[in-house]
């Protein structure tokens, strides 16, 4: 009978440790969610030379065109979605 009570006590201690660890993880996640955006937005704009950014007046990315790549990306996305719908319907009918 004493072994059952000892086992129960050990289990309760382990449960308490897990609950404490869960609280620590929640606090760390909260700190990361709050602090990461603040740190990332603290960087100077790459095109603003007055605050230590780039030296030119070009926009970030150098004004590279995205038209062709965007068209390819959209066509691949439509093809992928069409295949997923086709496979889902085929699976339902089988």
C-alpha positions in Angstrom: 0.0 0.0 0.0 2.8 2.4 0.7 4.2 1.8 -2.8 1.0 3.1 -4.3 1.2 6.3 -2.2 4.8 6.7 -3.1 4.0 6.2 -6.8 1.1 8.7 -6.5 3.4 11.3 -4.9 6.1 10.8 -7.6 3.5 11.2 -10.3 2.1 14.4 -8.7 5.7 15.8 -8.6 6.2 15.0 -12.2 2.9 16.6 -13.2 3.9 19.7 -11.3 7.2 19.9 -13.1 5.5 19.6 -16.4 3.0 22.3 -15.5 5.9 24.6 -14.5 7.8 23.8 -17.7 4.6 24.6 -19.7 4.3 28.0 -18.0 8.0 28.8 -18.8 7.5 27.8 -22.4 4.4 30.0 -22.6 6.3 33.0 -21.2 9.2 32.5 -23.6 6.8 32.3 -26.6 5.0 35.4 -25.5 8.4 37.2 -25.1 9.4 36.1 -28.6 6.1 37.2 -30.1 6.4 40.6 -28.5 10.1 41.3 -29.0 10.9 39.9 -32.4 8.7 42.4 -34.3 10.3 45.3 -32.3 13.8 44.1 -33.1 13.1 43.6 -36.8 11.5 47.0 -37.3 14.4 48.7 -35.6 16.5 48.3 -38.7 17.0 51.4 -41.0 15.3 51.4 -44.4 17.7 50.2 -47.0 17.0 53.2 -49.3 17.2 56.1 -46.8 20.8 57.4 -46.6 19.9 60.0 -43.9 19.6 57.2 -41.3 22.4 55.0 -42.5 20.6 53.1 -45.2 21.7 52.7 -48.8 23.2 55.5 -50.8 21.1 55.4 -53.9 17.5 56.6 -54.6 16.4 53.2 -56.0 13.7 51.4 -54.1 14.5 48.3 -52.2 15.2 45.4 -54.6 16.6 47.7 -57.2 13.3 48.0 -59.1 13.4 44.5 -60.4 10.3 43.5 -62.4 8.1 40.8 -61.0 5.6 40.4 -63.8 6.9 37.2 -65.5 7.7 35.4 -62.3 4.3 36.3 -60.9 2.5 34.9 -63.9 4.5 31.6 -63.6 3.7 31.4 -59.9 0.0 31.9 -60.4 -0.2 29.4 -63.2 1.6 26.8 -61.1 -0.7 27.5 -58.2 -3.8 27.1 -60.3 -2.5 23.8 -61.7 -1.7 22.5 -58.3 -5.1 23.5 -57.0 -6.8 21.8 -60.0 -4.9 18.6 -59.4 -5.8 18.6 -55.7 -9.5 19.0 -56.5 -9.3 16.3 -59.2 -7.6 13.9 -56.7 -10.1 14.7 -54.0 -13.1 14.0 -56.3 -11.6 10.8 -57.6 -11.0 9.6 -54.0 -14.6 10.4 -53.1 -16.0 8.5 -56.1 -13.9 5.4 -55.4 
